[in-house]
């Protein structure tokens, strides 16, 4: 094999691995959201623990994807700049989630989660 052919094969292999990783992690995140919700419901945790555990799990999972997105040049930094103001809404979301986690009793919270899982499952079947 010549140097160019070897380089082309290595580049194709790296692209394939990155694509598989990105697709796998992206698909895993979607599938894992439901699996994590079901698992946490079965662990009988409080709403606050449910929310905190889910948030930490997906924070880590999503940050794992960032290097692959950067390498594959999938970030549109102009679009990110245009929506950067939305970061200002994060404290409102955190406050609302915290408030709800302590105001909603466990049974109501679990019913909401099961209902959302049911709707999500139906959407997967229909769409």
KARA-V549277 format. One record per run of one state. SS is the DSSP state (~ for helix, > for strand, _ for the rest). FROM is the first residue (numbers start at 1). LEN is the number of residues. If there is no record, write none. Layout:
ss & from & len
SS & FROM & LEN
SS & FROM & LEN
This chain:
ss & from & len
_ & 1 & 2
~ & 3 & 40
_ & 43 & 4
~ & 47 & 25
_ & 72 & 5
~ & 77 & 6
_ & 83 & 1
~ & 84 & 20
_ & 104 & 2
~ & 106 & 21
_ & 127 & 1
